[in-house]
Amino acid sequence: MTAAVERESLTLDPADWAPTRALAHRMLDEMLDRLEGIGQTPAWRETPSEVVAALAEPLPGDPQGLERVWEDFRRQVLPYSALNIHPRFWGWVMGSGSVEGMLGEMLAGALNLNAGGANVAGTLVELQVLQWCRSMMGFPASSGAALVTGGSTANLVALAAARDAILGPEAEQGVQASGRRLSFYGSVETHNSVPKALRMLGIGSSGWRAVPTDSDFQIDLGRLQQMIAEDQAAGYRPAGIIGNAGTVNTGATDDLPALLAITRREGMWLHVDGAFGAIAALSPALRPIVRGMEQADSLAFDLHKWLHVPYDAGCVLIRDREAHRAPFTQPGSYLTRMDRGPGAMPVLFGEFAPELSRAFRALKVWVAFKAHGSAIYGRLAEENVAQAAYLAGRVSAEPELELLAPVPLNIVCFRYRGPRPAGDEELNELNRQILMQLQCDGIAVPSHTALNGRFAIRAAITNHRSRRADFDILVDAVLSIGRKLAVQRSGDRVIG
Ligand SMILES: Cc1ncc(COP(=O)(O)O)c(C=O)c1O
């Protein structure tokens, strides 16, 4: 009897809500302070060894209490986590988040809604957000749409639909049983999530064609058509082309209307990876860059990159809604729709992506879009593009620096080349060292890539907190670190 009563008193809810409430308010206040002052912290800091050791603690068996957890977070996590929310972060391609997005995330956490499509208002919020996504990108209201974890999953979902659409009724049995050899095409600059998706989809590397680019890093249309013809002659079924709206390395956009024409002529699927570049469509000034994207069969874009929704949130749009559902629709007696009540589902989101149980991602998007208004996102993108042009201008004006690629959008690739001529091998190592020094000093966080065998310091500007002065700091620091390292290295050589 006593044991039964004790068991019944177990819950994860606070025994006394008042101290939890007080602490929760403090947490929120401190996180707002953190965001307000983020420019005053280093852009990155190494996690010290004692913190690394502390973070390897064994699974706690006994409760430590929220107060202690908060203290651990403040000492062990917070100081070493500044990265993409910092004004001088331009690494990889990451968004900066927003206060409104953070609060939306908090509200979603409190609701803890499993956003599978149950008959609750949250499902209507998600349907609304999906409609906003279609309208932002110029896709018809009848198209399929899903919120997913990000661009990688959006590419996977779109390519699954493409594969099944090309296989037709044979798709049910799988690629192998169909006996068909499908081939997909995209430029060598295509993000690695595309070949990765093809691998997961049973197409594999034998069905992926990396097409060379021209000097602007755009897909070479002549080579593409030649490769399609060669595959047809060799018994392949050219199934789809992946067009880039903003490549990860340099921000190049392929000739999307030309790709569309090829796919229409050859009975292929056109997928556009617009992970960040698609956001150009929100600006009347930038929209011409991605012209034709709105006519693709499918489009992947991220909400957590250039739209600054907190991680994670991506979107996939597929023109033919039934083609979208095909790979993901499986019967389940436990999921049939009821006439009324929570089981009267307006939609089953699991029919549009791999997951059944899902986060209520749509809420943070809904909160952020309503709070900010959509017009600001196009203006923010324009500002970042202007900053990229400014940075490129500063690089070009410095004889010791060198631009390594055109700057058609928001990505600048450059290197330090020093006061006297040096070979690529030497410059590659020198620039690797410069980049790491810049990051380790907490000055700024661009990232890197390799372009035609040259190591590039790469700034992908999807940051609403950056100001021109931040790019001056970057250029001045690269010059000063570069000069110091170049002197050291020539000294080493003399001594050596
Ligand atoms: C062009 C492009 N496609 C796809 C992706 C993958 O997106 P995610 O990181 O959201 O999965 C990225 C990421 O940077 C990207 O730049």
The ligand as an SDF file (V2000), in Angstrom:
LIG
                    3D

 16 16  0  0  0  0  0  0  0  0999 V2000
   23.8730   24.6500  -51.2760 C   0  0  0  0  0  0  0  0  0  0  0  0
   23.6160   23.8370  -50.0470 C   0  0  0  0  0  0  0  0  0  0  0  0
   22.8360   22.7420  -50.1310 N   0  0  0  0  0  0  0  0  0  0  0  0
   22.5590   21.9810  -49.0600 C   0  0  0  0  0  0  0  0  0  0  0  0
   23.0650   22.2870  -47.8310 C   0  0  0  0  0  0  0  0  0  0  0  0
   22.7390   21.4200  -46.6430 C   0  0  0  0  0  0  0  0  0  0  0  0
   21.8320   22.0920  -45.8190 O   0  0  0  0  0  0  0  0  0  0  0  0
   21.6870   21.7050  -44.2730 P   0  0  0  0  0  0  0  0  0  0  0  0
   22.9990   22.0330  -43.6380 O   0  0  0  0  0  0  0  0  0  0  0  0
   20.5850   22.5740  -43.8130 O   0  0  0  0  0  0  0  0  0  0  0  0
   21.3680   20.2510  -44.2040 O   0  0  0  0  0  0  0  0  0  0  0  0
   23.8970   23.4010  -47.6800 C   0  0  0  0  0  0  0  0  0  0  0  0
   24.5030   23.7380  -46.3910 C   0  0  0  0  0  0  0  0  0  0  0  0
   25.2770   24.6460  -46.2530 O   0  0  0  0  0  0  0  0  0  0  0  0
   24.1710   24.2090  -48.8160 C   0  0  0  0  0  0  0  0  0  0  0  0
   24.9380   25.3030  -48.7410 O   0  0  0  0  0  0  0  0  0  0  0  0
  1  2  1  0
  2  3  1  0
  2 15  2  0
  3  4  2  0
  4  5  1  0
  5  6  1  0
  5 12  2  0
  6  7  1  0
  7  8  1  0
  8  9  2  0
  8 10  1  0
  8 11  1  0
 12 13  1  0
 12 15  1  0
 13 14  2  0
 15 16  1  0
M  END
$$$$
